[in-house]
């Protein structure tokens, strides 16, 4: 194709459609020719990535649909359904088997492809390389989550379906097998100079993978880390044994020692045989890509980002209501989503506060924001401290107890208590990680575990504490079952204060 050809525009639209993640990015319209009885369409005899005979299935379009030329349909990110369509790549790599005598009536009229690609490391001559930016492990939700209500179940189901589309055990197992030669995986891996691999490899992994929109420095870091990981892959993993036909075909005067793949310390201890790089690095490509510094967004930039999110909310929320709500309810909700003086902004304030706290919790958890530097403490791991701090920021709760924090962070109660004690020391005074201890306890738990905490920045004001105390008094008089539902009370790990 040449520039100016309309096919280039179609290609660009398809590329944008493949990245149109729902809610985050706009869907795209793509037109397709479905064809008629006299004129085949785009789906006519389309090859399917299946083993065995090259069979095709023609769609059974409705006559009214086929009458539209082109037929326009709305598209979104295909990764929601199948994020890693490796079978299409492998299908394209297969060889067509030599034709047999088709004069024999018993022979099928279709030609066959190879059943399987050669997989043995000394015989593989084709391979699929998977580049996956989301291999980091996600913590398992603690017991009791999600809650059995409809909203909680649906909120947990959608991310689970997306993760299911991303995760294919059969592909990962084969890619991890050092003796399997037609599957390879390049994933984010950030190993510090002291040999320790960080829990979070990429900076853009927060917010479900949309963290790159938060700061350009996050995207810059991940790009350079990707170059470094790819360089390591070509130097260490993408290699063949000396008995492979490709290596044997090298001229006799070739100095193979120049192309020897770098072995890991584990491979050296196992005394693994040497292998040779399939794509050797030369010139500037051979110069080591330096491990980029871990990026952090400043507090100022974070606050600027919140003002932009608020401006976006003020534009999008009224339009969303206009499309989905009518009548008097629309005007009531419009007042709740618009800021003062043209509205009261109750929903707006709650939504923006939730978004800000959720973002901050993820940034603190991943050590991606300035102003949250921790003091040296040999008895605590910095990652564990940030896990607890992130849970204290969690906007779903007003106050937390030790047991709830331990359950949510996946830590033992002693570690959580040590982090809380660190946040109450004089050295934490005035710092972002300073912890406030409530002067009352949770009556639904024992004395030791009923102590409630939050960050000093989230300490409830006097009026809020008055409302909570008033609610506590009403509950003690009327009982929990007879107390009104609108009664003001803090959200804690266990009910009651």
Order of alpha helices (4+ residues) and beta strands (2+ residues): alpha-beta-alpha-beta-alpha-alpha-beta-alpha-alpha-beta-alpha-alpha-beta-alpha-alpha-beta-alpha-alpha-alpha-alpha-alpha-alpha-beta-beta-alpha
